[in-house]
Every structure is written in C-alpha cells, then in structure tokens.
Amino acid sequence: MSGEIDFFGVYLPSLLGLMLVTLLVSLVIRRILAWLGVYALVWHRGLFDIALYLVLLQGMSLISQWWLI
C-alpha cells in the first residue's frame, strides 16, 4: 500500500480509505453475526468487534497490496 489519495486537492493516506472500506465491511459482518446469534457465545462483544475489525483490516491490506501491484 503506497501513495496517497487525492481528495479535492487534499492528500489523504491510502490507509484511511482502506479503513473506511473495512469499517463498512465490518458493519455488515457484525449485523450478520448478531442475526445469527453468535454474540451469545462471545464473552466481551466490544473486544470481539475490535479484534474482528483488525483482522479484516489486515486482510484488506494484504488483498489491496496484491491487487494494486
């Protein structure tokens, strides 16, 4: 992941865009997990959500590096 994103003349790090996309994916996955009742098996929902977000961010980062080459 290299470079910046030009947003109306303001250069933003590409990680910020990746974090926003990951947040949207995470929200969808969290809603599906809540609908399936997975959170009844989780001890601490907040820690689980943060860990899920970080795992998804790492995966998206690896995918974007492979995709942008």
Beta strands, then each sheet from edge to edge (+ up, - down):
strand 1: 4-7
strand 2: 10-13
sheet 1: 1+ 2-
end
